[in-house]
Amino acid sequence: MPHFIAHNIWSTPIYENEISVKDEWIEFCNNINYKRTFNNNGSISVGPHLLENIPLLELKEKILYHVDVYTNHQLNISNKFRMCSSWCIKHIKGDFAQVHSHKNSIISGVYYLQVTDGCGDIFFKRDKFLSESFLFDLKKSTIMNSIEYKISVKTGKLILFPSTLEHYTDIMPLDNFERIAISFNMFLDGPIGEEDRFLHA
């Protein structure tokens, strides 16, 4: 193999961990109001602050702990973040999440409250590889040249990622099952920068 030096720069930071699911969290999410999404490809809870409800406050605190680990230890930034929105998504057979990113936020996340084998994974999309116009013939797919990345889901899994990162889910193919996930967005909390770059969020 020819000798060369490779500079693999500017990786996309995705955080994965687990929070054990409690039955009362599932029960609460099964007894709130939902509406079909704009694209009619899932059911979304009504209201923008799901995790502010008393039965889910413990889950919110656990998520905030992991956000702090993500920002402090994986990203090495000292800024604080607050949760600005949260909601529950249910997918029955045929439902899916289309390719999308999260607006008006900096960090986003998803917590899988109820999943099972074969119910559909989450995929993250790369904006481009070498060109926006061409699909190259790959000898093999690697982290360097792939245009999407799959993370397998399981009950209790928590994933955090930059809100700008496009992602989607597989179609939920199973009969008599609901894939249930809680999604949320984070924004700055407090000051950022100094002098002429100062901002208080």
Disulfide bonds with the S-S distance in Angstrom:
none
